[in-house]
Amino acid sequence: MGTYLGTTLHFTGPQIGWAYATTATGHRVAVLSWACSPTASFATRKAAGCAALVGGAIMWYVSTLTSFGRFFPVLILYACATCDRCR
């Protein structure tokens, strides 16, 4: 990812670092969010399946972005959606 962000999208070194920090940041946000507490009527496996589908759609969208200002928040959203602690 670092090579792609640096050579293709021309992100700076700190921006690439922030892109790598999204997993830690997103997971901490997700642990505190509603997505991590499926109700009794919504099975955990269904929540995990939905999170995987949503995560795939978000990752596809991330691949179309070229500016860091749009790339970073969507990547945070992806990290929140695919938080493995929430399954």
Summary of the structure (lengths in Angstrom):
residues: 87
radius of gyration: 14.2
end to end distance: 25.6
largest distance: 47.0
contacts: 227
relative contact order: 0.20
helix: 76%
strand: 0%
